[in-house]
Amino acid sequence: MTAQPFPIGGIVASRRPHRKDAARNYDALLAAAREAFAEHGAEASLEDIARRAGVGIGTLYRNFPTRRHLFESVYADEVNTLCQAALGLAEREPWEALTSWLRRFVDYTVTKRAIREALDNESEIFLTCRDSMYQAGGPLFERAQKAGEARADMGFDDLLRMVAGITSTNFLDDTQRDRVLTVALDGVRAAR
C-alpha cells in the first residue's frame, strides 16, 4: 500500500535530511528522543539523547537547533507513523482495523503526554498533526459504523477523547491499561 500524503507527511519529509548518513543520524536521534521522553518526560537530557543515538551533541543541535524543534519533530514523526498505520490497516475487517489503529493511538499518546507541556495547541505543527490524525483514523471509524460494528451515536472526536482520557490515567502496568481499554472499546461496539 502506498503512503498517502497526509498534511503532516510533508512537514516530516521537509525536516528529514536527504543524505543517507545524515538521515540515519536524524532517525536515530528521533528514536532516542522518543525513548528518553517516554522515560524522563520533557526534561530528558539532550546529552543523553545524543549518547543513546550514538552521535555527538553537535549533531543533535545541527538537526534540532532548539529543544522545541526536537519536541515538534518527535511529535510529528509519531503522528505521521500513526497516519501511515491507518493505511496499512484499511484492508482488515472494519472493527479489527479500527481497534488496531486505536491501540497504536494509545502508544502514540505516551510520547504526546511526555512532551505535552512543550507543545502549543495552536501551533501550525500541532494543528497539522491533529488534522492528519483525523484524516487517517476518521475513515476507519466511519467504515466500522457503516458495517454496523461501531455505535452510530458517537463521533470520531468522542472516540479519541475517550481513548485519550483512558491513557492519561496512571495504571499499574500495560496489562491493566490494555484491559481497561478493551472494556471501553466494548462500549463502543454496536450491540449485536
For each residue, the residues with C-beta under 8 A, 3 or more apart:
1: 87 88 90 91
2: 87
3: 9 84 87
4: 9 83 84 87 136
5: 9 10
6: 9 80 83 84 132 135 136
7: 10 11 128 131 132 135
8: 11 12 76 79 80 83 128 129 131 132
9: 3 4 5 6 12 13 80 83 84 132
10: 5 7 13 14
11: 7 8 14 15 76 125 128
12: 8 9 15 16 73 76 77 80
13: 9 10 16
14: 10 11
15: 11 12 73 76
16: 12 13 23 26 27
17: 22 23 25 26 63
18: 22 23
19: 22 23
20: 23 24
21: 24 25
22: 17 18 19 25 26 63
23: 16 17 18 19 20 26 27
24: 20 21 27 28
25: 17 21 22 28 29 53 55 59 63
26: 16 17 22 23 29 30 63
27: 16 23 24 30 31
28: 24 25 31 32 53 54 55
29: 25 26 32 33 49 50 53 55 59 60 63 64 70
30: 26 27 33 34 73 74 77
31: 27 28 34 35 53
32: 28 29 35 36 49 50 52 53
33: 29 30 36 37 44 49 53 70 73 74
34: 30 31 37 38 74 77 78 111
35: 31 32 38 39 52
36: 32 33 39 40 44 45 48 49 52
37: 33 34 40 41 42 44 71 74 111 114 115
38: 34 35 110 111 114
39: 35 36 44
40: 36 37 43 44 45 48 114
41: 37 44 114 115
42: 37 71 114 115 116 117 118
43: 40
44: 33 36 37 39 40 41 48 49
45: 36 40 48 49
46: 49 50 57 60 67 70
47: 50 51 57
48: 36 40 44 45 51 52
49: 29 32 33 36 44 45 46 52 53 60 70
50: 29 32 46 47 53 55 56 57 59 60
51: 47 48 54
52: 32 35 36 48 49
53: 25 28 29 31 32 33 49 50 59 60
54: 28 51
55: 25 28 29 50 59 60
56: 50 59 60
57: 46 47 50 60 61
58: 61 62
59: 25 29 50 53 55 56 62 63
60: 29 46 49 50 53 55 56 57 63 64 70
61: 57 58 64 65
62: 58 59 65
63: 17 22 25 26 29 59 60
64: 29 60 61 67 69 70 73
65: 61 62 69
66: 69 70
67: 46 64 70 71 118
68: 71 72 118
69: 64 65 66 72 73
70: 29 33 46 49 60 64 66 67 73 74
71: 37 42 67 68 74 75 115 118 119
72: 68 69 75 76 119 123 125
73: 12 15 30 33 64 69 70 76 77
74: 30 33 34 37 70 71 77 78 111 115
75: 71 72 78 79 111 112 115 119 125 126 129
76: 8 11 12 15 72 73 79 80 125 128 129
77: 12 30 34 73 74 80 81
78: 34 74 75 81 82 108 111 112
79: 8 75 76 82 83 108 129 132 133
80: 6 8 9 12 76 77 83 84 132
81: 77 78 84 85 108
82: 78 79 85 86 101 104 105 108 133 136 137
83: 4 6 8 9 79 80 86 87 132 133 135 136
84: 3 4 6 9 80 81 87 88 136
85: 81 82 88 89 101 104 136
86: 82 83 89 90 101 136 137 139 140
87: 1 2 3 4 83 84 90 136
88: 1 84 85 91
89: 85 86 92 96 97 100 101 140
90: 1 86 87 97 139 140 143
91: 1 88 97
92: 89 96 97 100
93: 96 97
94: 97 98 140 143 144 146 147 149 150
95: 98 99 144 147 149 150 189
96: 89 92 93 99 100
97: 89 90 91 92 93 94 100 101 140 143 144
98: 94 95 101 102 140 141 143 144 149 150
99: 95 96 102 103 185
100: 89 92 96 97 103 104
101: 82 85 86 89 97 98 104 105 136 137 140
102: 98 99 105 106 137 159 163 181 185
103: 99 100 106 107 178 181
104: 82 85 100 101 107 108
105: 82 101 102 108 109 137 160 163
106: 102 103 109 110 163 166 167 177 181
107: 103 104 110 111
108: 78 79 81 82 104 105 111 112
109: 105 106 112 113 163 164 167 168
110: 38 106 107 113 114 167
111: 34 37 38 74 75 78 107 108 114 115
112: 75 78 108 109 115 116 119
113: 109 110 116 167 168
114: 37 38 40 41 42 110 111
115: 37 41 42 71 74 75 111 112 118 119
116: 42 112 113 119
117: 42
118: 42 67 68 71 115
119: 71 72 75 112 115 116 123 125 126
120: 123 126
121: 126
122: 126 127
123: 72 119 120 126 127
124: 127 128
125: 11 72 75 76 119 128 129
126: 75 119 120 121 122 123 129 130
127: 122 123 124 130 131
128: 7 8 11 76 124 125 131 132
129: 8 75 76 79 125 126 132 133
130: 126 127 133 134
131: 7 8 127 128 134 135
132: 6 7 8 9 79 80 83 128 129 135 136
133: 79 82 83 129 130 136 137 160
134: 130 131 137 138 156 157
135: 6 7 83 131 132 138 139
136: 4 6 82 83 84 85 86 87 101 132 133 139 140
137: 82 86 101 102 105 133 134 140 141 156 160
138: 134 135 141 142 156
139: 86 90 135 136 142 143
140: 86 89 90 94 97 98 101 136 137 143 144
141: 98 137 138 144 145 150 156 159
142: 138 139 145 146 156
143: 90 94 97 98 139 140 146 147
144: 94 95 97 98 140 141 147 149 150
145: 141 142 148 149 150 151 152 190
146: 94 142 143
147: 94 95 143 144 150
148: 145 190
149: 94 95 98 144 145 189 190
150: 94 95 98 141 144 145 147 154 188 189 190
151: 145 154 188 189 190
152: 145 190
153:
154: 150 151 158 159 188
155: 158 159
156: 134 137 138 141 142 159 160
157: 134 160 161
158: 154 155 161 162
159: 102 141 154 155 156 162 163 188
160: 105 133 137 156 157 163 164
161: 157 158 164 165
162: 158 159 165 166 184 188
163: 102 105 106 109 159 160 166 167 181 184
164: 109 160 161 167 168
165: 161 162 168 169
166: 106 162 163 169 177 180 181 184
167: 106 109 110 113 163 164 177 181
168: 109 113 164 165
169: 165 166 177 180
170:
171: 174 176 177 180
172: 175 176
173: 176 177
174: 171 177 178
175: 172 178 179
176: 171 172 173 179 180
177: 106 166 167 169 171 173 174 180 181
178: 103 174 175 181 182
179: 175 176 182 183
180: 166 169 171 176 177 183 184
181: 102 103 106 163 166 167 177 178 184 185
182: 178 179 185 186
183: 179 180 186 187
184: 162 163 166 180 181 187 188
185: 99 102 181 182 188 189
186: 182 183 189
187: 183 184
188: 150 151 154 159 162 184 185
189: 95 149 150 151 185 186 192
190: 145 148 149 150 151 152
191:
192: 189
